[in-house]
Amino acid sequence: MELVLWYGKAAQALGEDDEARRAYRRALELEPTDQPTDAAELLEELDGEGG
C-alpha cells in the first residue's frame, strides 16, 4: 500500500495527474483502517487543482 502511495506521489511530481489519481485511489482501497495514510488528502488536493 505504501509503495502505491509513493508511486502516486512520483507520478504527481512528474505531472502525470491521472496516474497519480489512480495510485491514490488504489492506496485508499488497500489502506488498513488502523493505519491510515495521507492518500485521501493527496487525492483531494490533486482534484482541487482542477487537473
N, CA, C and O atoms as CSV, one atom per row, in Angstrom:
chain,resi,resn,atom,element,x,y,z
A,1,MET,N,N,0.819,-1.180,0.000
A,1,MET,CA,C,0.000,0.000,0.000
A,1,MET,C,C,0.864,1.245,0.000
A,1,MET,O,O,0.583,2.192,-0.736
A,2,GLU,N,N,1.903,1.263,0.805
A,2,GLU,CA,C,2.772,2.448,0.821
A,2,GLU,C,C,3.506,2.632,-0.502
A,2,GLU,O,O,3.739,3.759,-0.938
A,3,LEU,N,N,3.862,1.540,-1.127
A,3,LEU,CA,C,4.526,1.631,-2.430
A,3,LEU,C,C,3.606,2.308,-3.441
A,3,LEU,O,O,4.056,3.131,-4.238
A,4,VAL,N,N,2.328,1.966,-3.410
A,4,VAL,CA,C,1.358,2.570,-4.325
A,4,VAL,C,C,1.226,4.062,-4.037
A,4,VAL,O,O,1.118,4.869,-4.960
A,5,LEU,N,N,1.236,4.425,-2.763
A,5,LEU,CA,C,1.150,5.831,-2.380
A,5,LEU,C,C,2.359,6.607,-2.897
A,5,LEU,O,O,2.211,7.696,-3.452
A,6,TRP,N,N,3.541,6.054,-2.718
A,6,TRP,CA,C,4.753,6.729,-3.210
A,6,TRP,C,C,4.786,6.801,-4.728
A,6,TRP,O,O,5.281,7.770,-5.303
A,7,TYR,N,N,4.254,5.770,-5.372
A,7,TYR,CA,C,4.141,5.805,-6.833
A,7,TYR,C,C,3.264,6.979,-7.259
A,7,TYR,O,O,3.591,7.690,-8.209
A,8,GLY,N,N,2.164,7.179,-6.564
A,8,GLY,CA,C,1.284,8.299,-6.852
A,8,GLY,C,C,1.975,9.632,-6.657
A,8,GLY,O,O,1.800,10.549,-7.461
A,9,LYS,N,N,2.754,9.748,-5.600
A,9,LYS,CA,C,3.492,10.991,-5.347
A,9,LYS,C,C,4.500,11.259,-6.462
A,9,LYS,O,O,4.665,12.398,-6.898
A,10,ALA,N,N,5.163,10.212,-6.914
A,10,ALA,CA,C,6.132,10.363,-8.001
A,10,ALA,C,C,5.431,10.763,-9.295
A,10,ALA,O,O,5.899,11.642,-10.019
A,11,ALA,N,N,4.312,10.114,-9.577
A,11,ALA,CA,C,3.561,10.440,-10.786
A,11,ALA,C,C,3.091,11.888,-10.747
A,11,ALA,O,O,3.164,12.593,-11.754
A,12,GLN,N,N,2.612,12.330,-9.603
A,12,GLN,CA,C,2.157,13.715,-9.470
A,12,GLN,C,C,3.319,14.681,-9.679
A,12,GLN,O,O,3.160,15.709,-10.338
A,13,ALA,N,N,4.468,14.364,-9.133
A,13,ALA,CA,C,5.636,15.228,-9.280
A,13,ALA,C,C,6.060,15.358,-10.741
A,13,ALA,O,O,6.613,16.380,-11.146
A,14,LEU,N,N,5.796,14.320,-11.524
A,14,LEU,CA,C,6.137,14.334,-12.950
A,14,LEU,C,C,5.026,14.926,-13.810
A,14,LEU,O,O,5.150,14.992,-15.033
A,15,GLY,N,N,3.941,15.355,-13.169
A,15,GLY,CA,C,2.836,15.939,-13.908
A,15,GLY,C,C,1.853,14.924,-14.465
A,15,GLY,O,O,0.989,15.274,-15.269
A,16,GLU,N,N,1.974,13.682,-14.050
A,16,GLU,CA,C,1.073,12.610,-14.505
A,16,GLU,C,C,-0.105,12.516,-13.541
A,16,GLU,O,O,-0.213,11.568,-12.764
A,17,ASP,N,N,-0.985,13.511,-13.604
A,17,ASP,CA,C,-2.070,13.615,-12.632
A,17,ASP,C,C,-3.052,12.455,-12.681
A,17,ASP,O,O,-3.502,11.994,-11.632
A,18,ASP,N,N,-3.396,11.971,-13.869
A,18,ASP,CA,C,-4.329,10.844,-13.968
A,18,ASP,C,C,-3.736,9.586,-13.329
A,18,ASP,O,O,-4.432,8.844,-12.636
A,19,GLU,N,N,-2.475,9.361,-13.565
A,19,GLU,CA,C,-1.800,8.207,-12.977
A,19,GLU,C,C,-1.719,8.350,-11.461
A,19,GLU,O,O,-1.903,7.380,-10.725
A,20,ALA,N,N,-1.445,9.559,-11.006
A,20,ALA,CA,C,-1.393,9.822,-9.564
A,20,ALA,C,C,-2.753,9.554,-8.925
A,20,ALA,O,O,-2.829,8.943,-7.859
A,21,ARG,N,N,-3.817,10.004,-9.566
A,21,ARG,CA,C,-5.172,9.759,-9.041
A,21,ARG,C,C,-5.447,8.265,-8.910
A,21,ARG,O,O,-5.963,7.804,-7.892
A,22,ARG,N,N,-5.094,7.515,-9.955
A,22,ARG,CA,C,-5.301,6.056,-9.907
A,22,ARG,C,C,-4.529,5.439,-8.753
A,22,ARG,O,O,-5.050,4.577,-8.046
A,23,ALA,N,N,-3.301,5.871,-8.562
A,23,ALA,CA,C,-2.483,5.318,-7.489
A,23,ALA,C,C,-3.054,5.678,-6.120
A,23,ALA,O,O,-3.107,4.829,-5.230
A,24,TYR,N,N,-3.479,6.924,-5.944
A,24,TYR,CA,C,-4.053,7.338,-4.659
A,24,TYR,C,C,-5.338,6.572,-4.362
A,24,TYR,O,O,-5.579,6.170,-3.223
A,25,ARG,N,N,-6.159,6.373,-5.387
A,25,ARG,CA,C,-7.390,5.606,-5.178
A,25,ARG,C,C,-7.082,4.160,-4.801
A,25,ARG,O,O,-7.738,3.579,-3.937
A,26,ARG,N,N,-6.088,3.595,-5.452
A,26,ARG,CA,C,-5.697,2.215,-5.132
A,26,ARG,C,C,-5.134,2.135,-3.718
A,26,ARG,O,O,-5.413,1.181,-2.992
A,27,ALA,N,N,-4.345,3.126,-3.326
A,27,ALA,CA,C,-3.810,3.166,-1.968
A,27,ALA,C,C,-4.947,3.222,-0.952
A,27,ALA,O,O,-4.869,2.596,0.105
A,28,LEU,N,N,-5.990,3.962,-1.266
A,28,LEU,CA,C,-7.150,4.025,-0.363
A,28,LEU,C,C,-7.836,2.668,-0.252
A,28,LEU,O,O,-8.280,2.283,0.830
A,29,GLU,N,N,-7.925,1.942,-1.361
A,29,GLU,CA,C,-8.525,0.605,-1.332
A,29,GLU,C,C,-7.726,-0.340,-0.445
A,29,GLU,O,O,-8.298,-1.184,0.244
A,30,LEU,N,N,-6.406,-0.198,-0.462
A,30,LEU,CA,C,-5.528,-1.099,0.282
A,30,LEU,C,C,-5.270,-0.642,1.713
A,30,LEU,O,O,-4.702,-1.390,2.508
A,31,GLU,N,N,-5.677,0.570,2.044
A,31,GLU,CA,C,-5.362,1.180,3.337
A,31,GLU,C,C,-6.053,0.451,4.492
A,31,GLU,O,O,-7.280,0.355,4.518
A,32,PRO,N,N,-5.279,-0.055,5.433
A,32,PRO,CA,C,-5.908,-0.668,6.611
A,32,PRO,C,C,-6.534,0.415,7.494
A,32,PRO,O,O,-6.024,1.532,7.581
A,33,THR,N,N,-7.624,0.071,8.132
A,33,THR,CA,C,-8.339,1.059,8.936
A,33,THR,C,C,-7.527,1.529,10.140
A,33,THR,O,O,-7.725,2.641,10.630
A,34,ASP,N,N,-6.626,0.693,10.610
A,34,ASP,CA,C,-5.836,1.082,11.784
A,34,ASP,C,C,-4.525,1.786,11.417
A,34,ASP,O,O,-3.769,2.187,12.302
A,35,GLN,N,N,-4.255,1.935,10.123
A,35,GLN,CA,C,-3.037,2.609,9.662
A,35,GLN,C,C,-3.352,3.534,8.496
A,35,GLN,O,O,-2.933,3.277,7.368
A,36,PRO,N,N,-4.082,4.601,8.758
A,36,PRO,CA,C,-4.444,5.499,7.649
A,36,PRO,C,C,-3.224,6.197,7.058
A,36,PRO,O,O,-2.239,6.464,7.748
A,37,THR,N,N,-3.318,6.482,5.777
A,37,THR,CA,C,-2.264,7.219,5.078
A,37,THR,C,C,-2.814,8.586,4.684
A,37,THR,O,O,-3.951,8.926,5.010
A,38,ASP,N,N,-2.016,9.345,3.999
A,38,ASP,CA,C,-2.470,10.652,3.530
A,38,ASP,C,C,-3.001,10.583,2.097
A,38,ASP,O,O,-3.092,11.609,1.423
A,39,ALA,N,N,-3.349,9.388,1.629
A,39,ALA,CA,C,-3.837,9.223,0.258
A,39,ALA,C,C,-5.104,10.033,0.001
A,39,ALA,O,O,-5.234,10.648,-1.057
A,40,ALA,N,N,-6.028,10.043,0.941
A,40,ALA,CA,C,-7.277,10.789,0.747
A,40,ALA,C,C,-7.000,12.286,0.622
A,40,ALA,O,O,-7.584,12.966,-0.222
A,41,GLU,N,N,-6.116,12.784,1.457
A,41,GLU,CA,C,-5.783,14.204,1.404
A,41,GLU,C,C,-5.057,14.559,0.109
A,41,GLU,O,O,-5.316,15.604,-0.486
A,42,LEU,N,N,-4.160,13.697,-0.318
A,42,LEU,CA,C,-3.430,13.927,-1.555
A,42,LEU,C,C,-4.364,13.918,-2.768
A,42,LEU,O,O,-4.225,14.731,-3.682
A,43,LEU,N,N,-5.314,12.984,-2.757
A,43,LEU,CA,C,-6.291,12.900,-3.845
A,43,LEU,C,C,-7.172,14.146,-3.850
A,43,LEU,O,O,-7.438,14.715,-4.909
A,44,GLU,N,N,-7.616,14.563,-2.691
A,44,GLU,CA,C,-8.447,15.758,-2.589
A,44,GLU,C,C,-7.679,16.998,-3.066
A,44,GLU,O,O,-8.224,17.846,-3.772
A,45,GLU,N,N,-6.433,17.085,-2.677
A,45,GLU,CA,C,-5.584,18.213,-3.099
A,45,GLU,C,C,-5.408,18.210,-4.618
A,45,GLU,O,O,-5.504,19.256,-5.261
A,46,LEU,N,N,-5.154,17.043,-5.181
A,46,LEU,CA,C,-4.971,16.923,-6.626
A,46,LEU,C,C,-6.254,17.281,-7.366
A,46,LEU,O,O,-6.210,17.978,-8.379
A,47,ASP,N,N,-7.380,16.817,-6.876
A,47,ASP,CA,C,-8.654,17.140,-7.509
A,47,ASP,C,C,-8.985,18.628,-7.371
A,47,ASP,O,O,-9.647,19.197,-8.239
A,48,GLY,N,N,-8.538,19.251,-6.302
A,48,GLY,CA,C,-8.763,20.666,-6.092
A,48,GLY,C,C,-7.992,21.550,-7.052
A,48,GLY,O,O,-8.330,22.719,-7.242
A,49,GLU,N,N,-6.948,20.985,-7.662
A,49,GLU,CA,C,-6.142,21.745,-8.616
A,49,GLU,C,C,-6.849,21.894,-9.955
A,49,GLU,O,O,-6.403,22.632,-10.833
A,50,GLY,N,N,-7.964,21.176,-10.095
A,50,GLY,CA,C,-8.711,21.264,-11.348
A,50,GLY,C,C,-8.123,20.460,-12.469
A,50,GLY,O,O,-8.521,20.611,-13.624
A,51,GLY,N,N,-7.164,19.590,-12.139
A,51,GLY,CA,C,-6.491,18.809,-13.168
A,51,GLY,C,C,-7.161,17.584,-13.454
A,51,GLY,O,O,-6.708,16.818,-14.304
